[in-house]
Amino acid sequence: MGCRKSKILPVIDLQSTRLGSNVPLGQQVDNHFINIVSIDYDSSPTIDDIATITALLDTKTNQIDLRLLDESAYSQTFRQQRQNVIDNQMYREIIDSWRPTSIQQLVDNMKDLSKNKTTIEKAWVIFYWIACNIEYDVISYFSKNYADQSAEGVFRTRKGVCAGYGNLYKKLADNIGLPCETCGGYSKGYSFELKQAKDKKETDHAWNVIEINNRSYLIESTWAAGSLDTSKHFEKEFNSYFFLSRPDEMIYHHLPEEDKFQLLSHPISHEQFLMLPKTYPAYFEHQIEVLYPKFTPTVTLLNGKSFTIIMIKTPADVGIIADLKLNDTVVKGGERVQFDKSRRIYCCYFAPQSVGFHKIMIYAKRKSTDGNIYSSARLVKILRIIMKSF
């Protein structure tokens, strides 16, 4: 499947200290092993800290061209039209009230609602209904004994895997006059592991490509419906991010089998796809940028050091915290996040205490109106990177 989401975590109260205040890397703070440090280079850091950070930022790293095939397709006007339809509560209430007993009845409802409406609105009506009414078929996914994935079969059972979601979207789009294709490819979803993905030959996911004003756009109704949790249960949670998502963002986790569906000026290879880190919708929604290392799914210890650093740039109203895990268990004292005031970036330090493959998870939170990053704002996953320690 590949159903992934920004899982909401419990709010964590964190203390802030200054570098040089004798708080060791990863010291326990309020029963949490996350330490937020604010760096002021007028008084706090050592020369080694400054030199290391500067050298890493100047390091030439992997470059992948993710420019759009048609940047004008995502103009301010288009983005506003997209947001307007997402925010339209009347559409949601009307669609939620439908109780269709056949695909034809559903098509008739959609035609009535979308009459004299824009193509974006038509695409949204289909997207919203499917994501809110079709449950991911967990039994089929894990047993590999797939039930009927035709549009009719998925509508009848109200369950499907990605192929079923894609087939139903295309069926409904065809019936209301929306040009649509089903796209197969590779994804970084529920079962994605980098080591296995490198040897993977068969595609594992499907989504849709639609046409609006002679331009192509991406539709991902499966991931918009929710995701699988660690207990292999489907958690229903609608996510509008996957409606007409930008291709230069989708490519981080969706690689079409056919290059033309990447919608990039220079289609990337499968190898390059695997070089991109595993991101979550909030990474883009919060306008996060990894400054170092760029375009890599893995990190190792810095040369001659017992730790590594990931440097991240965020908007002024977004804060960063992180954790380091080994075998899904948090490594106590294994991470420390420092905010560099002079460069306005977060330096995330990770220090494993044993050899092996570790998972780095980075989370973001928006500040409250009073400027406190760690108030009642929701904490969301933005990035996962594998750390190799040998």
WOGIQUI-V414123 format. One record per residue. N is the residue number from 1. RES is the residue in one letter. PHI is phi in whole degrees, -180 to 180 (999 if undefined). Layout:
# WOGIQUI-V414123
((N RES PHI) (N RES PHI))
This chain:
# WOGIQUI-V414123
((1 M 999) (2 G 90) (3 C -104) (4 R -134) (5 K -154) (6 S -88) (7 K -70) (8 I -80) (9 L -104) (10 P -60) (11 V -66) (12 I -116) (13 D -89) (14 L -124) (15 Q -91) (16 S -112) (17 T -129) (18 R -105) (19 L -60) (20 G 99) (21 S -95) (22 N 64) (23 V -99) (24 P -67) (25 L -53) (26 G 77) (27 Q -58) (28 Q -66) (29 V -126) (30 D 50) (31 N 67) (32 H -123) (33 F -97) (34 I -134) (35 N -127) (36 I -96) (37 V -123) (38 S -101) (39 I -98) (40 D -118) (41 Y -72) (42 D -76) (43 S -144) (44 S -94) (45 P -76) (46 T -87) (47 I -61) (48 D -64) (49 D -60) (50 I -63) (51 A -64) (52 T -65) (53 I -64) (54 T -62) (55 A -64) (56 L -67) (57 L -65) (58 D -87) (59 T -68) (60 K -82) (61 T -117) (62 N -56) (63 Q -122) (64 I -129) (65 D -80) (66 L -114) (67 R -66) (68 L -71) (69 L -65) (70 D -142) (71 E -62) (72 S -67) (73 A -66) (74 Y -118) (75 S -66) (76 Q -60) (77 T -62) (78 F -63) (79 R -61) (80 Q -69) (81 Q -63) (82 R -61) (83 Q -65) (84 N -61) (85 V -72) (86 I -64) (87 D -84) (88 N -76) (89 Q -69) (90 M -62) (91 Y -59) (92 R -63) (93 E -64) (94 I -66) (95 I -64) (96 D -64) (97 S -83) (98 W -69) (99 R -134) (100 P -69) (101 T -106) (102 S -151) (103 I -62) (104 Q -63) (105 Q -65) (106 L -64) (107 V -60) (108 D -62) (109 N -61) (110 M -67) (111 K -64) (112 D -64) (113 L -70) (114 S -94) (115 K -60) (116 N 63) (117 K -100) (118 T -74) (119 T -65) (120 I -61) (121 E -65) (122 K -63) (123 A -63) (124 W -67) (125 V -58) (126 I -66) (127 F -57) (128 Y -66) (129 W -63) (130 I -63) (131 A -63) (132 C -93) (133 N -121) (134 I -108) (135 E -95) (136 Y -68) (137 D -84) (138 V -64) (139 I -62) (140 S -63) (141 Y -62) (142 F -80) (143 S -85) (144 K 64) (145 N -102) (146 Y -75) (147 A -73) (148 D -58) (149 Q -102) (150 S -70) (151 A -57) (152 E -66) (153 G -65) (154 V -68) (155 F -63) (156 R -66) (157 T -90) (158 R 61) (159 K -137) (160 G -174) (161 V -101) (162 C -56) (163 A -61) (164 G -66) (165 Y -59) (166 G -64) (167 N -65) (168 L -68) (169 Y -61) (170 K -64) (171 K -59) (172 L -68) (173 A -63) (174 D -59) (175 N -78) (176 I -109) (177 G 82) (178 L -106) (179 P -57) (180 C -153) (181 E -130) (182 T -97) (183 C -118) (184 G -104) (185 G 177) (186 Y -109) (187 S -139) (188 K -113) (189 G -102) (190 Y -55) (191 S -96) (192 F -70) (193 E -136) (194 L -57) (195 K -61) (196 Q -74) (197 A -65) (198 K -64) (199 D -101) (200 K -78) (201 K -109) (202 E -84) (203 T -69) (204 D -133) (205 H -153) (206 A -146) (207 W -150) (208 N -127) (209 V -126) (210 I -117) (211 E -118) (212 I -130) (213 N 52) (214 N 66) (215 R -124) (216 S -94) (217 Y -140) (218 L -102) (219 I -128) (220 E -129) (221 S -78) (222 T -66) (223 W -69) (224 A -70) (225 A -79) (226 G 150) (227 S -157) (228 L -91) (229 D -92) (230 T -68) (231 S -95) (232 K 67) (233 H -105) (234 F -82) (235 E -103) (236 K -77) (237 E -156) (238 F -66) (239 N -136) (240 S -73) (241 Y -54) (242 F -84) (243 F -95) (244 L 57) (245 S -65) (246 R -68) (247 P -60) (248 D -75) (249 E -101) (250 M -61) (251 I -64) (252 Y -66) (253 H -134) (254 H -132) (255 L -116) (256 P -64) (257 E -66) (258 E -97) (259 D -56) (260 K -62) (261 F -84) (262 Q -69) (263 L 61) (264 L -111) (265 S -66) (266 H -132) (267 P -53) (268 I -95) (269 S -88) (270 H -63) (271 E -62) (272 Q -67) (273 F -57) (274 L -73) (275 M -75) (276 L -74) (277 P -67) (278 K -79) (279 T -108) (280 Y -119) (281 P -49) (282 A -63) (283 Y -58) (284 F -85) (285 E -64) (286 H -93) (287 Q 56) (288 I -84) (289 E -137) (290 V -83) (291 L -89) (292 Y -154) (293 P -84) (294 K -89) (295 F 50) (296 T -149) (297 P -91) (298 T -135) (299 V -136) (300 T -131) (301 L -61) (302 L -65) (303 N -57) (304 G 77) (305 K -118) (306 S -101) (307 F -148) (308 T -130) (309 I -131) (310 I -120) (311 M -108) (312 I -132) (313 K -106) (314 T -134) (315 P -63) (316 A -62) (317 D -97) (318 V -121) (319 G -110) (320 I -124) (321 I -135) (322 A -157) (323 D -145) (324 L -122) (325 K -125) (326 L -128) (327 N 55) (328 D 65) (329 T -113) (330 V -63) (331 V -81) (332 K -68) (333 G 79) (334 G -94) (335 E -146) (336 R -153) (337 V -114) (338 Q -119) (339 F -101) (340 D -88) (341 K -65) (342 S -69) (343 R -96) (344 R 60) (345 I -134) (346 Y -98) (347 C -107) (348 C -102) (349 Y -98) (350 F -132) (351 A -129) (352 P -66) (353 Q -106) (354 S -156) (355 V -79) (356 G 131) (357 F -90) (358 H -106) (359 K -112) (360 I -100) (361 M -116) (362 I -119) (363 Y -123) (364 A -128) (365 K -142) (366 R -83) (367 K -69) (368 S -78) (369 T -64) (370 D -88) (371 G 90) (372 N -82) (373 I -62) (374 Y -105) (375 S -88) (376 S -92) (377 A -62) (378 R -81) (379 L -93) (380 V -131) (381 K -68) (382 I -126) (383 L -158) (384 R -129) (385 I -134) (386 I -89) (387 M -112) (388 K -100) (389 S -125) (390 F -137))
